[in-house]
């Protein structure tokens, strides 16, 4: 239990600057988060779901897949309709699988509840893209099981 408390205290101290964003905007992108993720949240705060999805899909296989882009934007819009106004987002965890592959877990905050997101990020050369986005209102459907262990 003491280890868990120490870990949580350290995590809070390290992540406090990340949690202090206003309306979902980061002024700086922490180096472990590909800018495409934060740029998409910033676009969402400024212009809505279509803009966010356009940013997140840039350079990925989803960019040319109009059905997937439209469905993803529609799901965000429907979620906002049910859960209220978008308030911002918070970083949950960054998993660096390889130098060219990361999974970013985040939570988008709405007036009535959270939307949990997983961004599968891939870097070819110097450019990151997001070939896959997962989202659910249930954290257990997005976050790895290790997130729920003490």
N, C-alpha and C positions, 0 to 999 in steps of 0.2 A: 504494500500500500504506500509506503514511504517513497519507493521508486516511482510509482505512478504519479504521486503528488509532485515530486521533483521534476519528472518529465513534463507534466502539465505546466508547472511554473516556468520552466525553461522555454517551453513551446509558446506560452503566452508572451513572455518577454521578447522572444525572437519574432513573433508574428504580430505584435501590437501595431507596428507601422503598417502592416498589410490590412489590418481590420479598420483602419481609420480613414477609409475612403468615403467620399461624399457622392451620393447618387451613382455609385458603382464606378467611379472614375479613379484610376490610379494616375498619379502625377509622374511616377517612375515605374518602370516594369522591373521587378526583381529579376536578377539574371537567370534564375532557374525556371522562370515562366516565359515561354515563347511570347513575344509581343502580340502575335496574332490573337491569342486568347484575351488579353487585356484590351486590345483594340476593338474586338468584337463586343465586349461588355460596355466599353465607352460608346460605341455606335448604338448599342441598345438603349443606353440611358439618354442619348441625344435624339435618336431618330426612330427607335422602335425595332421590332423583331426582324423585319425584312433587311434592314441595314446590318444588324448583327450577323445574321445568317450569311449575307453577302461577304462580310469580312471573314467569318470563320471558314467559308467554303473556298476562298480564293486560293488558287494553286493546287487544290485537291481534286480527286476524282468527282467529288460532289459539285464542283463548280459548273460542270457541264450537264449535271443531272438535275434538270428543272423540277422533276417530281419530288426528289429528295429535298431540295432546297425549299420548295413550296410547302411540303409537309412539315418540315422542321420549323419554318417561320409560322405556319398555321398553328402548330402545337404550342409554341410560345405565346401566340396571341390568345389562344383559348385558355391557357393557364392563367394569363394575366386577367382575362375576363372573369375567371372564377376566383382567383386569389387576390385580386386588387392590383394596385399600382406597383410597378417595379421600384424598389428602394435602393438597390445596390447589390454587391456581391462580396463574398469572402472566399479566400483560398482555404481549402481543406488540406490538401497534400499534393506534393509533386513526387512522382515516382520516375526516376531516370532509369530506364531499362537498358539502354545502350546510348552512346553519344548521339545517335540519330533518332532515338525513340523515347518519348516521354508520355506519361499519362498524368494529366492534370485533373484533380478532383476539386470541384468548387460548389458553392451553394449560392444561388441567386435568391435574394430576399424580396419578398412581396408583402403587402400589408397583412394578408391572412395566412401566410405560411411560406415555406421554402420550396425551391425547385433544385434538386440535386443534379449536378452535371459531371460528366466524365468526357474529357477531350483527349482523344488519341492523337498525339502530335508526332509528326515525322519530318525530319530535316534531310533534304538532299542538297548537297553543297552548303550554302549559307542561308537558305530560305526554308522556314518552317511552314508546314501546312497541316490541316486537320482532316485526315481521311475519314474519321468517324466521330460522331458526337452521340453520347448517350444521355438521356434525361429522364427523371422520374420524380414524383412527389414523395416517394418512399426512399429514404436514404439506404435502406438495406438492399434495394434493387440496383444501386449504383456503386456504393462504396464497397471496398473489399471487406471480407469478413474480419480481417485483422483490425479494422477500425473500431470494432465493437468488443474487442478483448481487452481486459485490464492487464 
